[in-house]
């Protein structure tokens, strides 16, 4: 009787599930056909009768002026130079600027001049991907928000080739399966990484894993389950991409682990403006007693400026270099908002507590020429972010001729501060003691030896030039144009 009851319930349930699945498939197929019709209707043929190939970049913050935006504009310039019958489209939420102003801003900030016009599709729902909208479950909230933003983009313009250049992987299946597009992506930083999973698993307190969670076993278990679920979903959507480009070996390792798409994944180093810094003359040090240590990075929590200040204070306190040496720590960086400004004030209080206020200078939002001058005069370039995915600031310090001291992790460890033709290009450290000891060692080297390290570093950074980016980018995206 029990078996008959189960059968009488199970068979209708399976039948209903089958009907629902068929309905969903038919609905999605219908939406896809409707979108294809929109593409034909909205895209006019050119003068030669051929319809131009639409290549769309999903970059909601294209007017931000950071390293990710430099990648975007270099990629567009590269495609315009290589392919004649291509129209580049940028999906953006920067509705406070016109297309002409955005292109002018790219030229002013990055010295990137486009050879053809770009079509801008302005999105109204960018607020859906703002982290501030999701105080809890931020990763999931932003990812679901990006799907709605992607749907708006798809309705406004259906491209032939879709490239996510900002890390919104959840838009990829939308454009591939409903839009019928060839899909590619450039990953600056995985939305979730195996490192993030290990931080939660080991109950480590970090800026993205609050103490109230690490101190509570139940909260930690719940967050771990949430992270594993999100990592699984991230892997599913990421594997929809026909071409995957990553910015470093560190990012590559994480993406291969999560997306399992090794056959279509390649490293394309971001284009750094190395030539501007290589133009700084590499001169012998003018003084043997006065040295500056310069850090270049935004005042964000993950950059770990407190570690720089504590290591510098330790260096001064131990006086391993003799009393006659004059040292300055110069922290150069951008403040994006009030939170960043409060962070700077907190750092200044830390300097007072450690008694190094007179020896530490803060340079906020400085002009580019002033940045170049500080780097030209510096002896050491300092970087302390744990697991920096690449490290454009590290490359710039090396190109400018400083002796770099970076964190022994991420992009600096795997890609940048590595031997070049068998010669040392810089140094790596992990904690306060390491940093203080290594700074003391660098400053104790004879000037000629430091000069050789600086020369080696300069020779090595050509791998990160615009030209190298163009070559590797074109090789990677070639399958999308076949």
DRENKERO-364770 format. One record per residue (C-alpha): residue number from 1; residue in one letter; x, y, z. Coordinates in steps of 0.02 Angstrom, whole numbers, always signed. Layout:
# residues N
{rec NUM,'a',{X,Y,Z}}
...
***
This chain:
# residues 482
{rec 1,'x',{+0,+0,+0}}
{rec 2,'x',{+144,+117,+46}}
{rec 3,'x',{+234,+76,-119}}
{rec 4,'x',{+75,+110,-220}}
{rec 5,'x',{+54,+276,-130}}
{rec 6,'x',{+235,+325,-170}}
{rec 7,'x',{+211,+278,-353}}
{rec 8,'x',{+48,+375,-364}}
{rec 9,'x',{+138,+530,-298}}
{rec 10,'x',{+306,+507,-386}}
{rec 11,'x',{+244,+478,-564}}
{rec 12,'x',{+139,+639,-571}}
{rec 13,'x',{+282,+735,-490}}
{rec 14,'x',{+406,+672,-621}}
{rec 15,'x',{+281,+709,-759}}
{rec 16,'x',{+252,+885,-693}}
{rec 17,'x',{+441,+913,-677}}
{rec 18,'x',{+466,+854,-856}}
{rec 19,'x',{+330,+970,-921}}
{rec 20,'x',{+404,+1118,-824}}
{rec 21,'x',{+578,+1081,-893}}
{rec 22,'x',{+511,+1075,-1071}}
{rec 23,'x',{+418,+1239,-1042}}
{rec 24,'x',{+576,+1323,-975}}
{rec 25,'x',{+679,+1261,-1124}}
{rec 26,'x',{+546,+1320,-1248}}
{rec 27,'x',{+535,+1489,-1159}}
{rec 28,'x',{+725,+1513,-1161}}
{rec 29,'x',{+733,+1459,-1343}}
{rec 30,'x',{+594,+1583,-1385}}
{rec 31,'x',{+688,+1723,-1294}}
{rec 32,'x',{+847,+1678,-1389}}
{rec 33,'x',{+757,+1685,-1558}}
{rec 34,'x',{+677,+1852,-1510}}
{rec 35,'x',{+847,+1924,-1462}}
{rec 36,'x',{+922,+1863,-1627}}
{rec 37,'x',{+784,+1954,-1721}}
{rec 38,'x',{+823,+2112,-1621}}
{rec 39,'x',{+1006,+2098,-1671}}
{rec 40,'x',{+963,+2092,-1857}}
{rec 41,'x',{+839,+2234,-1840}}
{rec 42,'x',{+950,+2351,-1738}}
{rec 43,'x',{+1114,+2326,-1833}}
{rec 44,'x',{+1122,+2412,-2001}}
{rec 45,'x',{+1239,+2360,-2142}}
{rec 46,'x',{+1390,+2468,-2182}}
{rec 47,'x',{+1430,+2559,-2345}}
{rec 48,'x',{+1499,+2400,-2422}}
{rec 49,'x',{+1338,+2307,-2383}}
{rec 50,'x',{+1418,+2205,-2245}}
{rec 51,'x',{+1357,+2214,-2067}}
{rec 52,'x',{+1500,+2264,-1950}}
{rec 53,'x',{+1553,+2140,-1817}}
{rec 54,'x',{+1497,+2207,-1648}}
{rec 55,'x',{+1623,+2175,-1507}}
{rec 56,'x',{+1551,+2229,-1340}}
{rec 57,'x',{+1648,+2256,-1178}}
{rec 58,'x',{+1551,+2247,-1014}}
{rec 59,'x',{+1635,+2380,-907}}
{rec 60,'x',{+1508,+2475,-799}}
{rec 61,'x',{+1644,+2588,-726}}
{rec 62,'x',{+1740,+2626,-886}}
{rec 63,'x',{+1773,+2808,-835}}
{rec 64,'x',{+1856,+2762,-668}}
{rec 65,'x',{+2037,+2788,-725}}
{rec 66,'x',{+2119,+2636,-642}}
{rec 67,'x',{+2224,+2491,-704}}
{rec 68,'x',{+2070,+2394,-761}}
{rec 69,'x',{+2016,+2540,-870}}
{rec 70,'x',{+2190,+2548,-948}}
{rec 71,'x',{+2167,+2366,-1000}}
{rec 72,'x',{+1997,+2408,-1077}}
{rec 73,'x',{+2058,+2553,-1184}}
{rec 74,'x',{+2216,+2461,-1239}}
{rec 75,'x',{+2109,+2311,-1289}}
{rec 76,'x',{+1992,+2422,-1392}}
{rec 77,'x',{+2137,+2511,-1476}}
{rec 78,'x',{+2217,+2343,-1517}}
{rec 79,'x',{+2058,+2275,-1599}}
{rec 80,'x',{+2033,+2435,-1698}}
{rec 81,'x',{+2210,+2421,-1767}}
{rec 82,'x',{+2193,+2236,-1809}}
{rec 83,'x',{+2015,+2219,-1878}}
{rec 84,'x',{+1936,+2337,-2003}}
{rec 85,'x',{+1755,+2279,-2000}}
{rec 86,'x',{+1735,+2289,-1812}}
{rec 87,'x',{+1632,+2411,-1709}}
{rec 88,'x',{+1679,+2416,-1524}}
{rec 89,'x',{+1540,+2441,-1398}}
{rec 90,'x',{+1561,+2481,-1213}}
{rec 91,'x',{+1421,+2446,-1089}}
{rec 92,'x',{+1443,+2577,-953}}
{rec 93,'x',{+1349,+2650,-806}}
{rec 94,'x',{+1444,+2815,-814}}
{rec 95,'x',{+1291,+2919,-860}}
{rec 96,'x',{+1368,+3078,-789}}
{rec 97,'x',{+1485,+3091,-940}}
{rec 98,'x',{+1461,+3088,-1129}}
{rec 99,'x',{+1547,+2963,-1242}}
{rec 100,'x',{+1664,+3099,-1305}}
{rec 101,'x',{+1712,+3147,-1127}}
{rec 102,'x',{+1748,+2965,-1082}}
{rec 103,'x',{+1861,+2942,-1235}}
{rec 104,'x',{+1947,+3109,-1197}}
{rec 105,'x',{+1974,+3051,-1018}}
{rec 106,'x',{+2057,+2891,-1079}}
{rec 107,'x',{+2176,+2994,-1185}}
{rec 108,'x',{+2214,+3116,-1044}}
{rec 109,'x',{+2243,+2984,-910}}
{rec 110,'x',{+2326,+2846,-1010}}
{rec 111,'x',{+2386,+2930,-1171}}
{rec 112,'x',{+2282,+2803,-1269}}
{rec 113,'x',{+2213,+2873,-1433}}
{rec 114,'x',{+2081,+2769,-1519}}
{rec 115,'x',{+2084,+2760,-1710}}
{rec 116,'x',{+1895,+2741,-1732}}
{rec 117,'x',{+1739,+2796,-1637}}
{rec 118,'x',{+1670,+2687,-1497}}
{rec 119,'x',{+1486,+2656,-1469}}
{rec 120,'x',{+1431,+2679,-1287}}
{rec 121,'x',{+1278,+2593,-1216}}
{rec 122,'x',{+1230,+2684,-1055}}
{rec 123,'x',{+1154,+2573,-921}}
{rec 124,'x',{+1030,+2638,-792}}
{rec 125,'x',{+1040,+2498,-663}}
{rec 126,'x',{+1224,+2506,-613}}
{rec 127,'x',{+1172,+2530,-432}}
{rec 128,'x',{+1130,+2342,-432}}
{rec 129,'x',{+1317,+2299,-430}}
{rec 130,'x',{+1365,+2423,-294}}
{rec 131,'x',{+1438,+2334,-142}}
{rec 132,'x',{+1352,+2459,-26}}
{rec 133,'x',{+1183,+2390,-80}}
{rec 134,'x',{+1226,+2221,-2}}
{rec 135,'x',{+1295,+2241,+176}}
{rec 136,'x',{+1280,+2051,+194}}
{rec 137,'x',{+1305,+1914,+63}}
{rec 138,'x',{+1394,+2045,-43}}
{rec 139,'x',{+1470,+1922,-168}}
{rec 140,'x',{+1303,+1841,-206}}
{rec 141,'x',{+1208,+2007,-208}}
{rec 142,'x',{+1329,+2090,-330}}
{rec 143,'x',{+1333,+1936,-441}}
{rec 144,'x',{+1143,+1925,-453}}
{rec 145,'x',{+1138,+2114,-479}}
{rec 146,'x',{+1260,+2095,-625}}
{rec 147,'x',{+1139,+1972,-709}}
{rec 148,'x',{+1000,+2104,-708}}
{rec 149,'x',{+1124,+2236,-769}}
{rec 150,'x',{+1183,+2116,-904}}
{rec 151,'x',{+1002,+2086,-958}}
{rec 152,'x',{+979,+2274,-978}}
{rec 153,'x',{+1138,+2280,-1082}}
{rec 154,'x',{+1083,+2134,-1191}}
{rec 155,'x',{+913,+2213,-1227}}
{rec 156,'x',{+994,+2377,-1278}}
{rec 157,'x',{+1127,+2302,-1391}}
{rec 158,'x',{+1154,+2121,-1447}}
{rec 159,'x',{+1337,+2099,-1497}}
{rec 160,'x',{+1422,+1962,-1598}}
{rec 161,'x',{+1565,+1949,-1474}}
{rec 162,'x',{+1545,+1987,-1288}}
{rec 163,'x',{+1695,+2019,-1175}}
{rec 164,'x',{+1675,+2045,-987}}
{rec 165,'x',{+1823,+2155,-942}}
{rec 166,'x',{+1776,+2191,-760}}
{rec 167,'x',{+1748,+2025,-675}}
{rec 168,'x',{+1559,+2001,-691}}
{rec 169,'x',{+1566,+1817,-737}}
{rec 170,'x',{+1381,+1788,-702}}
{rec 171,'x',{+1339,+1886,-861}}
{rec 172,'x',{+1431,+1760,-972}}
{rec 173,'x',{+1293,+1626,-986}}
{rec 174,'x',{+1166,+1764,-1020}}
{rec 175,'x',{+1258,+1825,-1174}}
{rec 176,'x',{+1314,+1652,-1231}}
{rec 177,'x',{+1151,+1556,-1219}}
{rec 178,'x',{+1018,+1692,-1238}}
{rec 179,'x',{+1118,+1816,-1341}}
{rec 180,'x',{+1201,+1683,-1450}}
{rec 181,'x',{+1367,+1776,-1434}}
{rec 182,'x',{+1545,+1715,-1435}}
{rec 183,'x',{+1603,+1754,-1257}}
{rec 184,'x',{+1770,+1803,-1182}}
{rec 185,'x',{+1829,+1881,-1019}}
{rec 186,'x',{+1979,+1965,-942}}
{rec 187,'x',{+1996,+1919,-758}}
{rec 188,'x',{+2090,+2045,-650}}
{rec 189,'x',{+2043,+1958,-488}}
{rec 190,'x',{+1935,+1804,-457}}
{rec 191,'x',{+1771,+1851,-372}}
{rec 192,'x',{+1807,+1710,-249}}
{rec 193,'x',{+1974,+1623,-231}}
{rec 194,'x',{+2039,+1466,-147}}
{rec 195,'x',{+2134,+1583,-30}}
{rec 196,'x',{+1969,+1660,+27}}
{rec 197,'x',{+1902,+1485,+61}}
{rec 198,'x',{+2056,+1440,+165}}
{rec 199,'x',{+2043,+1604,+265}}
{rec 200,'x',{+1864,+1559,+317}}
{rec 201,'x',{+1906,+1375,+342}}
{rec 202,'x',{+2053,+1417,+458}}
{rec 203,'x',{+1949,+1553,+547}}
{rec 204,'x',{+2078,+1688,+510}}
{rec 205,'x',{+2026,+1867,+547}}
{rec 206,'x',{+2056,+1978,+396}}
{rec 207,'x',{+1976,+2134,+320}}
{rec 208,'x',{+1849,+2023,+228}}
{rec 209,'x',{+1821,+1899,+371}}
{rec 210,'x',{+1761,+1992,+526}}
{rec 211,'x',{+1811,+1941,+703}}
{rec 212,'x',{+1631,+1907,+756}}
{rec 213,'x',{+1626,+1769,+622}}
{rec 214,'x',{+1796,+1693,+662}}
{rec 215,'x',{+1753,+1689,+848}}
{rec 216,'x',{+1591,+1595,+818}}
{rec 217,'x',{+1609,+1414,+753}}
{rec 218,'x',{+1428,+1411,+690}}
{rec 219,'x',{+1447,+1574,+591}}
{rec 220,'x',{+1612,+1511,+519}}
{rec 221,'x',{+1533,+1347,+463}}
{rec 222,'x',{+1387,+1439,+384}}
{rec 223,'x',{+1502,+1560,+293}}
{rec 224,'x',{+1609,+1415,+231}}
{rec 225,'x',{+1456,+1326,+159}}
{rec 226,'x',{+1402,+1491,+77}}
{rec 227,'x',{+1576,+1515,+3}}
{rec 228,'x',{+1583,+1337,-64}}
{rec 229,'x',{+1411,+1357,-143}}
{rec 230,'x',{+1463,+1523,-220}}
{rec 231,'x',{+1629,+1449,-283}}
{rec 232,'x',{+1531,+1307,-366}}
{rec 233,'x',{+1414,+1431,-453}}
{rec 234,'x',{+1562,+1542,-501}}
{rec 235,'x',{+1646,+1392,-581}}
{rec 236,'x',{+1488,+1349,-681}}
{rec 237,'x',{+1464,+1524,-753}}
{rec 238,'x',{+1650,+1550,-785}}
{rec 239,'x',{+1661,+1390,-886}}
{rec 240,'x',{+1536,+1467,-1010}}
{rec 241,'x',{+1674,+1580,-1078}}
{rec 242,'x',{+1749,+1530,-1246}}
{rec 243,'x',{+1908,+1629,-1208}}
{rec 244,'x',{+1978,+1667,-1035}}
{rec 245,'x',{+2118,+1792,-1009}}
{rec 246,'x',{+2196,+1817,-836}}
{rec 247,'x',{+2316,+1952,-779}}
{rec 248,'x',{+2445,+1846,-684}}
{rec 249,'x',{+2504,+1672,-637}}
{rec 250,'x',{+2420,+1692,-467}}
{rec 251,'x',{+2251,+1729,-547}}
{rec 252,'x',{+2281,+1588,-672}}
{rec 253,'x',{+2304,+1458,-533}}
{rec 254,'x',{+2140,+1509,-450}}
{rec 255,'x',{+2039,+1518,-610}}
{rec 256,'x',{+2103,+1347,-668}}
{rec 257,'x',{+2054,+1275,-499}}
{rec 258,'x',{+1879,+1352,-500}}
{rec 259,'x',{+1830,+1358,-685}}
{rec 260,'x',{+1924,+1205,-749}}
{rec 261,'x',{+1939,+1282,-923}}
{rec 262,'x',{+2126,+1259,-952}}
{rec 263,'x',{+2113,+1235,-1141}}
{rec 264,'x',{+2047,+1412,-1170}}
{rec 265,'x',{+2137,+1504,-1027}}
{rec 266,'x',{+2296,+1607,-1048}}
{rec 267,'x',{+2397,+1739,-954}}
{rec 268,'x',{+2389,+1913,-1033}}
{rec 269,'x',{+2489,+2034,-925}}
{rec 270,'x',{+2403,+2204,-906}}
{rec 271,'x',{+2481,+2346,-1006}}
{rec 272,'x',{+2584,+2452,-887}}
{rec 273,'x',{+2644,+2624,-940}}
{rec 274,'x',{+2824,+2570,-914}}
{rec 275,'x',{+2899,+2684,-1047}}
{rec 276,'x',{+2847,+2841,-951}}
{rec 277,'x',{+2948,+2780,-800}}
{rec 278,'x',{+3091,+2710,-904}}
{rec 279,'x',{+3114,+2888,-970}}
{rec 280,'x',{+3172,+2939,-795}}
{rec 281,'x',{+3364,+2944,-805}}
{rec 282,'x',{+3445,+2809,-700}}
{rec 283,'x',{+3580,+2906,-609}}
{rec 284,'x',{+3703,+2860,-473}}
{rec 285,'x',{+3641,+2905,-299}}
{rec 286,'x',{+3682,+3084,-254}}
{rec 287,'x',{+3690,+3053,-67}}
{rec 288,'x',{+3750,+2906,+37}}
{rec 289,'x',{+3667,+2967,+198}}
{rec 290,'x',{+3493,+3024,+140}}
{rec 291,'x',{+3371,+2895,+76}}
{rec 292,'x',{+3184,+2892,+43}}
{rec 293,'x',{+3072,+2738,+44}}
{rec 294,'x',{+2917,+2761,-64}}
{rec 295,'x',{+2752,+2666,-65}}
{rec 296,'x',{+2628,+2691,-208}}
{rec 297,'x',{+2452,+2620,-181}}
{rec 298,'x',{+2275,+2675,-144}}
{rec 299,'x',{+2233,+2691,+41}}
{rec 300,'x',{+2129,+2533,+46}}
{rec 301,'x',{+2130,+2406,+191}}
{rec 302,'x',{+2205,+2263,+89}}
{rec 303,'x',{+2359,+2367,+45}}
{rec 304,'x',{+2414,+2350,+228}}
{rec 305,'x',{+2495,+2521,+256}}
{rec 306,'x',{+2508,+2488,+445}}
{rec 307,'x',{+2634,+2350,+407}}
{rec 308,'x',{+2741,+2476,+311}}
{rec 309,'x',{+2739,+2600,+455}}
{rec 310,'x',{+2777,+2469,+588}}
{rec 311,'x',{+2921,+2395,+487}}
{rec 312,'x',{+2991,+2570,+456}}
{rec 313,'x',{+2978,+2611,+642}}
{rec 314,'x',{+3069,+2450,+683}}
{rec 315,'x',{+3206,+2494,+558}}
{rec 316,'x',{+3232,+2665,+638}}
{rec 317,'x',{+3226,+2594,+815}}
{rec 318,'x',{+3356,+2460,+789}}
{rec 319,'x',{+3477,+2583,+707}}
{rec 320,'x',{+3572,+2445,+621}}
{rec 321,'x',{+3628,+2569,+490}}
{rec 322,'x',{+3718,+2691,+602}}
{rec 323,'x',{+3663,+2857,+675}}
{rec 324,'x',{+3715,+2964,+526}}
{rec 325,'x',{+3584,+2894,+405}}
{rec 326,'x',{+3431,+3002,+367}}
{rec 327,'x',{+3277,+2904,+314}}
{rec 328,'x',{+3103,+2957,+254}}
{rec 329,'x',{+2951,+2849,+220}}
{rec 330,'x',{+2837,+2929,+88}}
{rec 331,'x',{+2663,+2854,+69}}
{rec 332,'x',{+2588,+2906,-99}}
{rec 333,'x',{+2410,+2856,-137}}
{rec 334,'x',{+2234,+2899,-190}}
{rec 335,'x',{+2087,+2931,-74}}
{rec 336,'x',{+1923,+2882,-157}}
{rec 337,'x',{+1802,+2929,-19}}
{rec 338,'x',{+1780,+2976,+163}}
{rec 339,'x',{+1822,+2800,+221}}
{rec 340,'x',{+1993,+2813,+138}}
{rec 341,'x',{+2022,+2983,+220}}
{rec 342,'x',{+1979,+2910,+391}}
{rec 343,'x',{+2102,+2769,+355}}
{rec 344,'x',{+2239,+2898,+322}}
{rec 345,'x',{+2200,+2986,+487}}
{rec 346,'x',{+2213,+2818,+576}}
{rec 347,'x',{+2384,+2790,+494}}
{rec 348,'x',{+2442,+2961,+552}}
{rec 349,'x',{+2391,+2916,+730}}
{rec 350,'x',{+2489,+2754,+715}}
{rec 351,'x',{+2643,+2857,+665}}
{rec 352,'x',{+2622,+2964,+821}}
{rec 353,'x',{+2606,+2809,+932}}
{rec 354,'x',{+2766,+2737,+859}}
{rec 355,'x',{+2857,+2903,+867}}
{rec 356,'x',{+2893,+2916,+680}}
{rec 357,'x',{+2777,+3060,+630}}
{rec 358,'x',{+2923,+3172,+579}}
{rec 359,'x',{+2995,+3037,+466}}
{rec 360,'x',{+2835,+2984,+375}}
{rec 361,'x',{+2757,+3093,+240}}
{rec 362,'x',{+2582,+3068,+166}}
{rec 363,'x',{+2554,+3122,-14}}
{rec 364,'x',{+2369,+3110,-61}}
{rec 365,'x',{+2305,+3115,-242}}
{rec 366,'x',{+2467,+3191,-307}}
{rec 367,'x',{+2491,+3244,-490}}
{rec 368,'x',{+2581,+3119,-600}}
{rec 369,'x',{+2737,+3227,-619}}
{rec 370,'x',{+2756,+3235,-429}}
{rec 371,'x',{+2738,+3045,-419}}
{rec 372,'x',{+2876,+3026,-548}}
{rec 373,'x',{+2990,+3144,-451}}
{rec 374,'x',{+2969,+3047,-288}}
{rec 375,'x',{+3003,+2882,-375}}
{rec 376,'x',{+3156,+2954,-463}}
{rec 377,'x',{+3229,+3010,-296}}
{rec 378,'x',{+3183,+2853,-197}}
{rec 379,'x',{+3304,+2715,-149}}
{rec 380,'x',{+3173,+2583,-104}}
{rec 381,'x',{+2998,+2551,-176}}
{rec 382,'x',{+2886,+2471,-44}}
{rec 383,'x',{+2735,+2356,-68}}
{rec 384,'x',{+2647,+2256,+70}}
{rec 385,'x',{+2483,+2187,+3}}
{rec 386,'x',{+2459,+2001,+35}}
{rec 387,'x',{+2413,+1905,-123}}
{rec 388,'x',{+2409,+2056,-238}}
{rec 389,'x',{+2336,+1981,-398}}
{rec 390,'x',{+2462,+2072,-508}}
{rec 391,'x',{+2543,+2232,-445}}
{rec 392,'x',{+2552,+2376,-570}}
{rec 393,'x',{+2628,+2488,-435}}
{rec 394,'x',{+2770,+2361,-412}}
{rec 395,'x',{+2807,+2366,-600}}
{rec 396,'x',{+2806,+2557,-599}}
{rec 397,'x',{+2928,+2564,-452}}
{rec 398,'x',{+3046,+2445,-542}}
{rec 399,'x',{+3033,+2542,-706}}
{rec 400,'x',{+3067,+2706,-615}}
{rec 401,'x',{+3229,+2636,-544}}
{rec 402,'x',{+3191,+2600,-361}}
{rec 403,'x',{+3249,+2440,-275}}
{rec 404,'x',{+3082,+2353,-249}}
{rec 405,'x',{+3035,+2266,-87}}
{rec 406,'x',{+2867,+2179,-113}}
{rec 407,'x',{+2760,+2051,-23}}
{rec 408,'x',{+2813,+1871,-46}}
{rec 409,'x',{+2648,+1816,-123}}
{rec 410,'x',{+2533,+1836,-273}}
{rec 411,'x',{+2587,+1924,-432}}
{rec 412,'x',{+2746,+2005,-363}}
{rec 413,'x',{+2814,+1835,-308}}
{rec 414,'x',{+2760,+1733,-461}}
{rec 415,'x',{+2776,+1857,-606}}
{rec 416,'x',{+2861,+2022,-567}}
{rec 417,'x',{+3002,+2015,-437}}
{rec 418,'x',{+3083,+1862,-517}}
{rec 419,'x',{+3261,+1840,-581}}
{rec 420,'x',{+3292,+1911,-755}}
{rec 421,'x',{+3423,+1821,-858}}
{rec 422,'x',{+3488,+1748,-695}}
{rec 423,'x',{+3506,+1917,-608}}
{rec 424,'x',{+3413,+1982,-455}}
{rec 425,'x',{+3277,+2113,-489}}
{rec 426,'x',{+3218,+2152,-311}}
{rec 427,'x',{+3171,+2080,-142}}
{rec 428,'x',{+3022,+1998,-57}}
{rec 429,'x',{+2966,+1995,+125}}
{rec 430,'x',{+2818,+1932,+228}}
{rec 431,'x',{+2809,+2012,+400}}
{rec 432,'x',{+2867,+2162,+502}}
{rec 433,'x',{+3036,+2085,+546}}
{rec 434,'x',{+3068,+2028,+366}}
{rec 435,'x',{+3030,+2200,+298}}
{rec 436,'x',{+3139,+2292,+426}}
{rec 437,'x',{+3286,+2172,+400}}
{rec 438,'x',{+3275,+2178,+210}}
{rec 439,'x',{+3264,+2369,+207}}
{rec 440,'x',{+3419,+2375,+317}}
{rec 441,'x',{+3507,+2253,+199}}
{rec 442,'x',{+3463,+2354,+43}}
{rec 443,'x',{+3523,+2515,+123}}
{rec 444,'x',{+3686,+2432,+178}}
{rec 445,'x',{+3730,+2379,-1}}
{rec 446,'x',{+3864,+2478,-94}}
{rec 447,'x',{+3783,+2605,-215}}
{rec 448,'x',{+3856,+2512,-365}}
{rec 449,'x',{+3772,+2350,-313}}
{rec 450,'x',{+3605,+2437,-291}}
{rec 451,'x',{+3626,+2515,-463}}
{rec 452,'x',{+3649,+2343,-542}}
{rec 453,'x',{+3488,+2280,-460}}
{rec 454,'x',{+3395,+2434,-524}}
{rec 455,'x',{+3462,+2406,-701}}
{rec 456,'x',{+3411,+2222,-698}}
{rec 457,'x',{+3235,+2270,-639}}
{rec 458,'x',{+3218,+2398,-778}}
{rec 459,'x',{+3268,+2274,-912}}
{rec 460,'x',{+3141,+2147,-845}}
{rec 461,'x',{+2985,+2258,-853}}
{rec 462,'x',{+2974,+2261,-1044}}
{rec 463,'x',{+2867,+2104,-1021}}
{rec 464,'x',{+2730,+2218,-956}}
{rec 465,'x',{+2731,+2347,-1096}}
{rec 466,'x',{+2584,+2400,-1208}}
{rec 467,'x',{+2663,+2311,-1357}}
{rec 468,'x',{+2678,+2145,-1265}}
{rec 469,'x',{+2496,+2161,-1207}}
{rec 470,'x',{+2437,+2191,-1387}}
{rec 471,'x',{+2526,+2036,-1451}}
{rec 472,'x',{+2463,+1918,-1315}}
{rec 473,'x',{+2287,+1993,-1316}}
{rec 474,'x',{+2267,+1966,-1504}}
{rec 475,'x',{+2328,+1787,-1491}}
{rec 476,'x',{+2203,+1752,-1352}}
{rec 477,'x',{+2048,+1829,-1433}}
{rec 478,'x',{+2082,+1759,-1608}}
{rec 479,'x',{+1964,+1609,-1583}}
{rec 480,'x',{+1818,+1729,-1553}}
{rec 481,'x',{+1836,+1800,-1729}}
{rec 482,'x',{+1835,+1632,-1820}}
***
